[in-house]
């Protein structure tokens, strides 16, 4: 799942070296939280107008997680 998130985000940003993805351990409900950090200049590209790109990233990650019988959540920090 981490690779999927990296692949999506790397195509959106200019500074690919600044991408950091940290995954928390599954919580009580089994949800794995991925924390995404990008360069400040690329933050707008990842979030998009009115958060549309961020919502799309989260939807793709949820769909990929369902195929692997997992639950994920993406937080953009």
Buried (B, 14 or more C-beta within 10 A) or exposed (E): BEEBBBEBBEEBBEEBEEBEBEEEEEEEEEEBBBBBBBBEEBEEBBBBEEEEBBEEBBEBBBEBBEEEEBBBBBEBE
